[in-house]
Amino acid sequence: MRPTSRFHVNSEAPRARGVCDFCGQQWQHSALVWQFEWVGPRLQNQRKLVCPPCNDKPQPQLRTIVLPPDPIPIMNARVENYVSDDNPLSPLGVSPNFALPQYGSRIGNLTGAGGINAAFDGVLAKQSWLSAANKTISNSSFNNYVGINWQGAVAQLNMPSSLLPPVLKHTLSAVVITAPLDSATLHSTTTTFVVQASPVDTSVFGAWTTVANGTAPAAGASITIASSQIAPNPLSQFHRVAFAGDTINYISVAQVQFSVAETGGNYAGI
């Protein structure tokens, strides 16, 4: 099919004929225009002669956005304390709901059943299959534990130590341990526990400082370690409760509650 002509012949004033690079229709060559498109911060000629209906408006989304300069800072600025805001401290003597992420991150190896967070969700009455427990049998000695990192999960920033966020530390005023409703802490066997503190998180038992100890509660029962029973009681970033296992039965704990002795300390360095 022959394209529609937009070319008019005038013997008294002859003019050149041209074909649109887009639609192929014949036009007066003088009526054809160059097609432009945004390339980075400027318009670039696409080297295509097109008729007026085919001439597209340059697409602005292909244009580089030129941001204006930052405003001039003010004198004596007062910026928000983001480190303190992002790491709120628990009130004096309160056992907070550790299921809330602002109270730090949980640590431990009782990842079976309900997982580590089940020991800090604020629910005291629960079955062993909803508690923090071993995935299979218990580990030997006191290598079965749950605890808390008061600092929370902080990214390792590549910057000078003087500019890193302060390390959050606490001492303890009380610890409450609750066994599941249907099981003692070591299934049907009596076992013991230790409360420990440390400046660093490690799975090595001897690297922690033992600040209290006792006999784990029976099924459905709780045991409270008062402040007078906690010694020494250093400011620490990590606290945990470790239970003695027998490599036969499994460890399960329904709840571990840490009460802090102060609103907390912001101490640079470890």
Residue pairs with C-beta under 8 A, 6 or more apart in sequence:
3 19
3 23
3 24
3 25
3 26
4 25
4 26
5 25
5 26
6 25
6 26
6 27
6 28
6 31
6 51
7 17
7 26
7 27
7 28
8 28
15 28
15 29
15 30
16 28
16 29
16 30
17 26
17 27
17 28
17 29
18 26
18 27
18 28
18 29
18 31
18 32
18 49
19 25
19 26
19 27
20 27
20 32
20 49
20 50
20 51
20 54
21 35
21 48
21 49
21 50
22 35
22 48
22 50
22 51
22 54
23 50
23 51
23 53
23 54
25 51
27 51
31 51
31 52
32 49
32 50
32 51
33 49
33 50
33 51
33 52
33 55
34 45
34 46
34 47
34 48
34 49
34 50
35 45
35 46
35 48
35 49
35 50
35 54
35 55
35 56
36 43
36 44
36 45
36 46
36 58
37 43
37 44
37 46
37 58
37 59
37 62
38 44
38 58
38 59
38 60
38 62
38 63
39 62
40 63
40 64
41 63
41 64
41 66
43 58
83 165
83 166
83 266
84 266
87 102
87 151
87 152
87 165
87 168
88 102
89 168
89 260
89 263
89 264
90 96
90 103
90 260
90 263
90 264
91 263
92 260
92 261
92 262
92 263
93 173
93 174
93 259
93 260
93 261
94 259
94 260
95 174
95 176
95 257
95 258
95 259
96 103
97 103
97 120
97 121
97 122
98 104
98 106
98 117
98 120
98 121
98 122
98 148
98 258
99 117
99 120
99 121
99 122
101 152
102 152
103 148
103 150
104 148
104 149
104 150
104 151
104 152
104 168
105 148
105 149
105 151
105 152
105 153
106 116
106 117
106 119
106 120
106 146
106 147
106 148
106 149
107 116
107 146
107 147
107 148
107 149
107 201
107 238
107 240
108 116
108 119
108 132
108 145
108 146
108 147
108 240
109 134
109 139
109 143
109 144
109 145
109 203
110 116
110 119
110 132
110 133
110 134
110 144
110 145
110 146
110 251
110 252
110 253
111 132
111 135
112 132
112 133
112 134
112 135
112 136
112 250
113 128
113 129
113 130
113 131
113 132
113 133
113 252
114 126
114 129
114 130
114 131
114 132
114 133
115 132
116 132
116 146
117 132
118 126
118 130
118 131
118 132
118 254
119 131
119 132
119 146
119 253
119 254
119 255
119 256
120 146
120 148
120 255
120 256
121 255
122 255
123 254
123 255
124 178
124 222
124 254
124 255
125 181
125 220
125 254
126 180
126 181
126 254
126 255
127 180
127 181
127 182
128 180
128 181
128 182
128 183
128 252
128 254
130 180
130 254
131 180
131 252
131 253
131 254
132 146
132 252
132 253
132 254
133 250
133 251
133 252
133 253
134 144
134 245
134 250
134 251
134 252
136 250
137 245
137 247
137 248
137 249
137 250
138 144
138 186
138 243
138 245
138 246
138 247
138 248
138 249
138 250
138 251
139 245
139 247
140 245
140 246
140 247
141 205
141 244
141 245
142 193
142 194
142 205
142 242
142 243
142 244
142 245
143 203
143 205
143 242
143 245
144 242
144 243
144 244
144 245
144 251
145 196
145 240
145 241
145 242
145 243
146 240
146 241
146 253
146 256
147 196
147 238
147 239
147 240
147 241
147 256
148 238
148 239
148 240
148 258
149 201
149 237
149 238
150 168
150 169
150 170
150 236
150 237
150 238
150 239
150 264
151 167
151 168
151 237
152 168
154 165
157 164
161 269
162 268
164 268
166 266
166 267
166 268
167 237
167 266
167 267
167 268
167 269
167 270
168 237
168 264
168 265
168 266
169 235
169 236
169 237
169 264
169 265
169 267
170 235
170 236
170 239
170 258
170 260
170 261
170 262
170 264
170 265
171 233
171 234
171 235
171 236
171 260
171 261
171 262
172 195
172 197
172 211
172 227
172 230
172 233
172 239
172 258
172 259
172 260
172 261
173 227
173 230
173 259
173 260
173 261
174 224
174 225
174 226
174 227
174 257
174 258
174 259
175 195
175 212
175 224
175 225
175 230
175 241
175 256
175 257
175 258
175 259
176 222
176 223
176 224
176 225
176 255
176 256
176 257
176 259
177 185
177 193
177 216
177 217
177 222
177 223
177 225
177 241
177 253
177 255
177 256
177 257
178 217
178 221
178 222
178 253
178 254
178 255
178 256
178 257
179 185
179 216
179 217
179 218
179 219
179 220
179 221
179 222
179 252
179 253
179 254
180 219
180 220
180 252
180 253
180 254
181 219
181 220
181 254
182 219
182 220
183 219
183 252
184 190
184 191
184 216
184 217
184 218
184 219
185 191
185 193
185 216
185 217
185 243
185 251
185 252
185 253
186 216
186 243
186 244
186 245
186 246
186 249
186 250
186 251
187 249
187 250
187 252
188 249
189 246
189 249
190 215
190 216
190 218
191 215
191 216
191 243
191 244
191 245
191 246
191 251
192 213
192 214
192 215
192 216
192 243
192 244
193 213
193 214
193 215
193 216
193 241
193 242
193 243
193 244
194 210
194 212
194 213
194 241
194 242
195 210
195 211
195 212
195 213
195 225
195 230
195 239
195 240
195 241
196 208
196 209
196 210
196 211
196 239
196 240
196 241
196 242
197 208
197 209
197 211
197 233
197 234
197 236
197 238
197 239
198 207
198 208
198 209
198 236
198 237
198 238
198 240
199 236
199 237
199 238
199 270
200 207
200 237
200 238
200 270
201 238
202 208
205 242
208 238
208 240
208 242
209 232
209 234
209 236
211 230
211 231
211 232
211 233
211 234
212 225
212 229
212 230
212 231
214 223
214 225
214 229
215 223
216 223
216 243
217 223
222 255
227 233
227 261
233 261
235 265
235 267
237 270
239 258
241 253
241 256
243 251
243 253
245 251
